[in-house]
Amino acid sequence: MRRAVAAFAGVLVLLAVGPAGADKGQWSLSLTPGIAVPVGTNGTFVDQHGNSLNILACVNYEVADGYWYAMEMGFSGGHKFQGTFEGMDLDRDGSPETVSFTSDMDTTMLHFSPTLKVGGSLTDEVRYYFGVGGGVYAFIRGAGNAILSGQTTNGTSLAGQTLPMKESSNTYFGLSAGHTLGYGITDTFELDLDFRYHAVFMPGGGAGIVVPGLRFAYQF
């Protein structure tokens, strides 16, 4: 967890100082606070995690009028590990159970995604962007305890029982797509509404994550 936070902070510093020598107007930096919401009807991650605050940092380079190359870095620090365990047989009677649980653990999601963007202007102040990207998604969870509830198939109560969980760290490939609607406050500063969808390919059905946010962008 600490390593992930330190790496993310280091990337932000590099973004801030890296493109300082570029021509004014071709580069932009943005920061987008939002909420990461797991969505879908199946998938282990969706079934076992709650919402989290999210921060998205991005550096963009305009290669032609209305076309950008971008590198995006996202960080969600607190997906609560909770939901259901499928296929467990805690009473060992041969019948699998679906067990509800909460825990004292959170899962961190960190992703790096090269992105292509295309956009334009609706008016002098109102702008729009569409983007697609693909990259790596790291999921990190510390060790802790799952706190069970409900009962087994033979009627044994699970209330208050705990299940020790080991530390978990995995990296997967994922795709992202999104739309941004922005308003130019000044010639260099823009305030946007941003919406992203992430599809992460992982065992257990994959993960769909929706991230609405408020984007602050600076062009130079």
C-alpha positions as CSV (number, residue, x, y, z in Angstrom):
1,M,0.0,0.0,0.0
2,R,2.7,2.5,1.0
3,R,4.7,1.6,-2.1
4,A,1.7,2.2,-4.4
5,V,1.1,5.6,-2.8
6,A,4.7,6.5,-3.1
7,A,4.9,5.5,-6.7
8,F,1.7,7.4,-7.6
9,A,3.1,10.5,-5.9
10,G,6.3,10.2,-7.8
11,V,4.5,10.1,-11.1
12,L,2.6,13.2,-10.2
13,V,5.9,15.0,-9.6
14,L,7.3,13.9,-12.9
15,L,4.1,15.0,-14.7
16,A,4.4,18.5,-13.1
17,V,8.1,19.1,-14.1
18,G,8.6,16.9,-17.2
19,P,7.0,18.8,-20.0
20,A,8.1,22.3,-18.9
21,G,10.1,22.9,-22.1
22,A,7.2,22.2,-24.5
23,D,5.6,24.9,-26.7
24,K,2.7,26.7,-25.0
25,G,-0.7,25.3,-26.0
26,Q,0.3,21.7,-27.0
27,W,0.5,20.3,-23.5
28,S,-2.1,20.1,-20.7
29,L,-2.2,18.6,-17.2
30,S,-5.4,17.5,-15.5
31,L,-6.5,16.2,-12.1
32,T,-9.9,14.6,-11.7
33,P,-11.3,13.6,-8.3
34,G,-14.2,11.2,-8.5
35,I,-15.8,8.0,-7.2
36,A,-15.0,4.6,-8.5
37,V,-18.1,2.3,-8.5
38,P,-17.8,-1.4,-9.3
39,V,-20.7,-2.4,-11.6
40,G,-22.1,-5.5,-13.3
41,T,-24.1,-8.6,-12.5
42,N,-21.2,-11.0,-12.0
43,G,-17.5,-11.0,-11.3
44,T,-15.6,-11.6,-8.0
45,F,-14.3,-8.0,-7.7
46,V,-17.8,-6.5,-8.2
47,D,-19.4,-9.0,-5.7
48,Q,-16.7,-8.3,-3.1
49,H,-15.9,-4.6,-3.1
50,G,-17.6,-1.3,-2.4
51,N,-17.2,2.2,-3.8
52,S,-14.0,4.2,-3.4
53,L,-12.8,7.8,-3.8
54,N,-10.7,8.0,-6.9
55,I,-8.1,10.4,-8.3
56,L,-7.1,10.5,-11.9
57,A,-4.0,12.4,-13.1
58,C,-3.3,12.9,-16.8
59,V,-0.7,14.5,-19.1
60,N,-1.9,15.3,-22.6
61,Y,-0.1,16.2,-25.8
62,E,-2.0,17.6,-28.8
63,V,-0.5,16.0,-31.9
64,A,-2.9,17.7,-34.3
65,D,-6.0,20.0,-34.0
66,G,-8.5,18.0,-31.9
67,Y,-6.3,14.9,-31.4
68,W,-4.3,14.1,-28.2
69,Y,-1.9,11.4,-26.9
70,A,-2.3,11.0,-23.1
71,M,-0.9,9.1,-20.2
72,E,-3.4,8.5,-17.4
73,M,-2.7,7.4,-13.9
74,G,-5.6,6.5,-11.5
75,F,-5.7,5.7,-7.9
76,S,-8.5,4.4,-5.7
77,G,-7.4,3.9,-2.1
78,G,-10.4,2.4,-0.3
79,H,-12.5,-0.2,-2.0
80,K,-14.0,-1.9,1.1
81,F,-13.6,-5.7,1.0
82,Q,-17.1,-6.9,1.6
83,G,-19.9,-8.8,-0.1
84,T,-20.3,-12.5,-0.6
85,F,-18.1,-15.6,-0.8
86,E,-19.4,-18.1,-3.4
87,G,-19.0,-21.9,-3.2
88,M,-17.8,-22.3,0.3
89,D,-18.6,-25.3,2.5
90,L,-17.9,-24.2,6.0
91,D,-20.0,-26.9,7.7
92,R,-18.4,-29.6,5.4
93,D,-21.7,-31.2,4.5
94,G,-21.0,-31.4,0.8
95,S,-23.4,-28.5,-0.1
96,P,-21.8,-25.2,-1.2
97,E,-22.9,-22.0,0.5
98,T,-23.1,-18.3,-0.4
99,V,-21.7,-16.4,2.7
100,S,-22.1,-12.7,3.3
101,F,-19.2,-10.9,4.9
102,T,-17.6,-7.6,5.8
103,S,-14.0,-7.0,6.8
104,D,-11.3,-4.8,8.2
105,M,-9.6,-4.6,4.8
106,D,-9.6,-2.2,1.8
107,T,-8.4,-2.9,-1.7
108,T,-6.3,-0.3,-3.5
109,M,-6.6,0.0,-7.3
110,L,-3.7,1.7,-9.2
111,H,-3.7,1.9,-13.0
112,F,-1.5,3.3,-15.8
113,S,-3.1,3.7,-19.2
114,P,-1.9,5.3,-22.5
115,T,-4.9,6.9,-24.0
116,L,-6.0,8.4,-27.4
117,K,-8.4,11.3,-27.3
118,V,-10.4,13.2,-30.0
119,G,-12.5,16.3,-29.4
120,G,-13.6,19.7,-30.4
121,S,-15.6,22.8,-29.5
122,L,-19.4,23.3,-29.3
123,T,-19.0,27.0,-28.5
124,D,-16.0,29.2,-27.7
125,E,-16.2,28.0,-24.1
126,V,-17.7,24.6,-24.3
127,R,-15.5,21.6,-25.4
128,Y,-15.9,17.9,-25.6
129,Y,-13.5,14.9,-25.7
130,F,-13.8,11.2,-26.3
131,G,-11.0,8.9,-25.2
132,V,-10.0,5.2,-25.3
133,G,-7.1,3.5,-23.7
134,G,-5.5,0.3,-22.5
135,G,-3.1,-0.4,-19.7
136,V,-2.2,-2.2,-16.5
137,Y,-4.3,-2.3,-13.3
138,A,-2.8,-3.3,-10.0
139,F,-5.0,-4.4,-7.0
140,I,-3.4,-4.5,-3.6
141,R,-5.1,-5.6,-0.4
142,G,-3.4,-6.0,3.0
143,A,-3.8,-9.0,5.4
144,G,-6.8,-9.0,7.7
145,N,-10.0,-10.8,8.7
146,A,-13.3,-11.3,6.9
147,I,-16.2,-11.1,9.4
148,L,-19.0,-13.6,8.4
149,S,-22.8,-13.4,8.8
150,G,-25.8,-15.6,8.0
151,Q,-25.8,-19.4,8.4
152,T,-24.6,-22.6,6.7
153,T,-26.8,-25.0,4.8
154,N,-27.3,-27.1,7.9
155,G,-28.4,-24.1,9.9
156,T,-25.2,-23.3,11.8
157,S,-25.0,-19.6,12.6
158,L,-21.9,-17.8,11.3
159,A,-22.6,-14.5,13.1
160,G,-19.3,-13.0,14.4
161,Q,-17.1,-15.7,13.0
162,T,-13.9,-14.5,11.3
163,L,-11.9,-15.9,8.4
164,P,-8.2,-14.8,8.2
165,M,-7.2,-13.5,4.8
166,K,-3.6,-13.2,3.4
167,E,-2.2,-10.2,1.7
168,S,-3.1,-10.0,-1.9
169,S,-1.4,-8.2,-4.8
170,N,-2.3,-8.8,-8.5
171,T,-1.9,-7.0,-11.8
172,Y,-4.1,-7.3,-14.9
173,F,-4.7,-5.8,-18.3
174,G,-7.7,-3.5,-18.8
175,L,-9.4,-1.1,-21.2
176,S,-11.0,2.2,-20.6
177,A,-13.3,4.5,-22.5
178,G,-14.8,7.9,-21.5
179,H,-16.3,11.2,-22.4
180,T,-15.5,14.7,-21.0
181,L,-17.6,17.8,-21.3
182,G,-15.6,20.9,-20.4
183,Y,-16.0,24.7,-19.9
184,G,-13.1,27.1,-20.5
185,I,-12.8,29.4,-17.5
186,T,-9.9,31.2,-19.1
187,D,-7.6,30.6,-22.1
188,T,-5.5,28.1,-20.1
189,F,-7.8,26.8,-17.4
190,E,-10.8,24.4,-17.9
191,L,-13.4,22.8,-15.6
192,D,-14.9,19.6,-16.9
193,L,-17.4,16.8,-16.1
194,D,-15.7,13.5,-16.8
195,F,-17.1,9.9,-17.1
196,R,-15.0,6.8,-17.4
197,Y,-15.7,3.1,-17.8
198,H,-12.9,0.6,-17.0
199,A,-13.1,-3.1,-18.0
200,V,-10.4,-5.1,-16.2
201,F,-9.8,-8.7,-17.3
202,M,-9.2,-10.9,-14.3
203,P,-10.2,-14.4,-13.1
204,G,-13.6,-14.7,-11.6
205,G,-15.6,-12.8,-14.3
206,G,-13.6,-9.6,-14.7
207,A,-14.4,-6.2,-13.3
208,G,-16.4,-3.3,-14.6
209,I,-15.7,0.0,-12.8
210,V,-17.5,3.3,-13.5
211,V,-15.8,6.6,-12.5
212,P,-17.6,9.9,-12.7
213,G,-15.5,12.9,-11.7
214,L,-14.8,16.6,-11.8
215,R,-11.8,17.4,-14.0
216,F,-9.5,20.4,-13.5
217,A,-7.2,21.0,-16.5
218,Y,-4.4,23.5,-17.2
219,Q,-3.1,24.1,-20.7
220,F,0.4,25.5,-21.5
